[in-house]
Amino acid sequence: MRPAPDAPSAGRVVVVGGGPGGYEAALVARRLGAHVTVVERAGLGGSAVLTDVVPSKTLIATAEWMTIADRAPELGIRTDGLADAVGADSPADLLRHRIDLGAVNARVRTLAAAQSDDIRARLAREGVDIVAGTGRLLDPEHVAVAEGDGRERVLDADVVLVATGATPRVLPDARPDGERILTWTQLYDLTELPERLVVVGSGVTGAEFAGAYTSLGADVVLVSSRDRVLPGEDADAAELIERVFRQRGMTVMSRSRASSARRTADGVVVTLEDGRTVEGSHVLFAVGSVPTTRGIGLEEAGVRLTPSGHVEVDKVSRTNVRGVYAAGDCTGVLPLASVAATQGRIAMSHALGDAVRPLQLRGISANIFTAPEIATVGVPESVLKERGTHYRTSMLPLSRNPRAKMLGVRDGFIKLFAHAGTGTVLGGVVVGPRASESVFPLTLAVTHRLTADQVADASTVYPSMSGTIGEVARMLHQRSED
């Protein structure tokens, strides 16, 4: 039975930050009977909805059409007459001639705003108070809110959740101007496709945008300080993506660290630490993010921060200060919207006395929205090797999959890791179209500690991409000894 909405025993909850960690926490707290106030300065959904996850994946979904168009001739789709009319060499080139980046970005912003509005409406229906402004802890029981009109109000709290997220890291000698020198939050103001986009940073964000803009038709230079793109990801997946990037015309500069960027009359010049320069029409810096934790009263309230500035939390999202919790990117636990939401829900369940299961990262799946996508779950192979874990691995390319052949898909694979003794699935990697959807069976396997044989025993549709998951699991079968 749902508690009375304003049961006094549930208390008052103030959530600072309306991103996934914040709004999911607010919904749980209301269901548990608390009086809940969400303080948000930019818009409900936070950066995940307004400037990060939703906008970037919408842009990438548009770019994906170009990747599909590249396979058109192989599938028997001809546009020779139209292509000749505009001087295009392929269906994809024909579409690139018709890219209206201003319209694409207008749609991106519209969808992000609509999602933010939906979240606001949902919170309002549940009885959550929403205050527009910047929150600051005065102490563990009071949050001051600086509102847009300059006034300040103080909110009483029995529980405070800090979910303030993170912002793009900026290099001292490459200050973004929103026109030529950009962070990923500023890309959606562009009205024309960059002629030559220099992307600094080859992590997840850099790789996603570099791949998307290559597909949209821009000349892209990816500057990577490491030996390969996606240095923190599965080595086989990263090598495949870099090969695909180069095949599509991207220039990848490995072991090259950018130190500064300056505008020219009609573009930018990026200077590398070794003195080399890279010219482009625009530059995107994707060199990580910094937690939004300074200047909001955390240290004054006694909340402990890590050397990197993240809020230190335990597995139920508690800080070292009683009654103060934190969730999301400001904690540095794992920069995923799904993890932020889980942290927020756990925090409120714990704070308000409901049954709670501490955060477990082993079953968290993650996805990189390149083309093809890279989805991972469980323990990475590199960690298994470092730990000296006795494990077995099996891997098959998607090019052998009948459904993939029908769709003209050549790039991708399924890889699975299982304990050598028990056969328990320890982790997996899916590289291919819609890997974010296909990884779910492996997420179930890791979460519930299934064996490879149990995965193999489940039926798959023929033909389907998921058929390869079953086949890879069957390859891990070990004959029992009598």
Secondary structure, 3 states (H helix, E strand, C coil): CCCCCCCHHHCEEEEECCCHHHHHHHHHHHHCCCEEEEEECCCCCHHHHHCCHHHHHHHHHHHHHHHHHHCCHHHCCCCHHHHHHHCCCCHHHHHHCCCCHHHHHHHHHHHHHHHHHHHHHHHHHCCCEEEEEEEEEEECCEEEEEECCCCEEEEECCEEEECCCEEECCCCCCCCCCCCEECCCCHHHCCCCCCEEEEECCCHHHHHHHHHHHHHCCEEEEECCCCCCCCCCCHHHHHHHHHHHHHCCCEEECCCCEEEEEECCCCEEEEECCCCEEEECEEEECCCEEECCCCCCCCCCCCCECCCCCECCCCCCECCCCCEEECCHHHCCCCCHHHHHHHHHHHHHHHCCCCCCCCCCCCCEEEECCCCEEEEEECCHHHHHHHCCCEEEEEEEHHHCHHHHHHCCCCCEEEEEEECCCCEEEEEEEEECCHHHHCHHHHHHHHCCCEHHHHHHCCCCCCCCCHHHHHHHHHCCCCCCC
